């Protein structure tokens, strides 16, 4: 059985190390579907129902903004989880974004 797009997203997001973040677009581009970053977001919105946890807090927008924060049980949980992993957040944005950025195309290759 072929892996669904959502399952592919979950698999890649589980590989993002603590203290690092990726973007919806970088994940979509890794799958060769660069224009489907919204679909990555939709997948992550449903990730809470997975048996194996998906660290959705590690996926932000291309500018490091915590745009998915409203989909967590509380509006501050995404930020709290990232801070607990050593990432500094200011005004809902990852600080030193380039330092923390994890690009699946670079880290995993194509």
Phi, psi and omega per residue, in radians:
X1 nan 2.291 -3.108
X2 -1.281 2.476 3.135
X3 -1.215 2.327 3.128
X4 -1.269 2.832 3.096
X5 -0.997 -0.785 -3.141
X6 -1.046 -0.775 3.134
X7 -1.110 -0.636 3.078
X8 -1.108 -0.755 3.110
X9 -1.062 -0.836 -3.125
X10 -1.035 -0.738 -3.129
X11 -1.069 -0.783 -3.131
X12 -1.204 -0.753 -3.122
X13 -1.103 -0.590 3.092
X14 -1.143 -0.335 -3.141
X15 -1.496 -0.248 -3.133
X16 -1.176 2.106 -3.100
X17 -1.201 2.701 3.027
X18 -0.994 2.468 3.142
X19 1.474 0.077 3.125
X20 -2.223 2.769 3.087
X21 -2.376 2.694 3.023
X22 -2.194 -3.091 -3.140
X23 -2.159 2.782 3.087
X24 -0.997 -0.784 -3.100
X25 -1.161 -0.698 3.136
X26 -1.123 -0.670 3.115
X27 -1.196 -0.780 3.107
X28 -1.058 -0.772 -3.134
X29 -1.092 -0.648 3.120
X30 -1.025 -0.609 3.119
X31 -1.481 0.045 3.134
X32 1.375 0.300 -3.127
X33 -2.216 1.029 -3.043
X34 -0.932 -0.410 -3.130
X35 -1.567 0.092 -3.076
X36 -1.890 0.569 3.136
X37 -1.074 -0.536 3.083
X38 -1.135 -0.615 3.100
X39 -1.141 -0.595 3.057
X40 -1.079 -0.770 3.092
X41 -1.063 -0.750 3.119
X42 -1.084 -0.721 3.104
X43 -1.043 -0.805 -3.106
X44 -1.168 -0.533 3.079
X45 -1.091 -0.454 -3.141
X46 -1.747 0.064 -3.033
X47 -1.207 -0.343 -3.114
X48 -1.124 -0.299 -3.108
X49 -1.593 0.056 -3.091
X50 -1.382 2.505 3.094
X51 -1.153 -0.708 3.079
X52 -1.663 2.138 -3.081
X53 -0.974 2.524 3.092
X54 -2.041 2.033 -3.107
X55 -1.327 1.200 -3.059
X56 -1.055 -0.377 3.125
X57 -1.099 -0.318 -3.097
X58 -1.490 0.112 3.121
X59 -2.058 2.131 -3.066
X60 -2.234 3.107 3.112
X61 -1.409 3.088 -3.017
X62 -1.110 -0.270 3.100
X63 -1.792 0.106 -3.135
X64 1.465 0.184 3.134
X65 -1.389 2.503 3.134
X66 -1.456 1.109 -3.057
X67 -1.191 -0.355 3.133
X68 -1.543 0.052 -3.031
X69 -1.039 -0.482 -3.107
X70 -1.290 -0.176 -3.121
X71 -1.694 0.073 3.069
X72 -1.621 2.793 -3.108
X73 -0.945 -0.561 3.035
X74 -2.273 2.669 -3.089
X75 -1.128 -0.277 -3.108
X76 -1.852 -0.083 -3.044
X77 -1.093 -0.727 3.141
X78 -1.015 -0.826 3.122
X79 -1.093 -0.777 -3.127
X80 -1.055 -0.736 3.126
X81 -1.125 -0.740 3.126
X82 -1.156 -0.729 3.108
X83 -1.067 -0.705 3.135
X84 -1.130 -0.317 3.104
X85 -1.681 0.089 3.071
X86 1.625 0.214 3.132
X87 -1.707 2.265 3.109
X88 -1.474 2.364 -3.138
X89 -2.168 2.356 3.056
X90 -2.366 2.179 -3.138
X91 0.886 0.859 3.099
X92 1.074 0.518 3.129
X93 -2.368 2.389 3.090
X94 -1.150 2.246 3.065
X95 -1.537 2.598 -3.065
X96 0.949 0.813 -3.054
X97 -0.938 -0.798 -3.105
X98 -1.072 -0.615 3.125
X99 -1.134 -0.633 -3.064
X100 -1.643 -0.171 -3.037
X101 -1.163 2.275 3.096
X102 -2.036 1.954 -3.108
X103 -1.763 1.986 -3.117
X104 -1.015 -0.560 3.135
X105 -1.124 -0.600 3.127
X106 -1.450 -0.827 -3.055
X107 -1.246 -0.608 -3.063
X108 -1.903 -0.261 -3.039
X109 1.257 2.990 3.139
X110 -1.556 nan nan
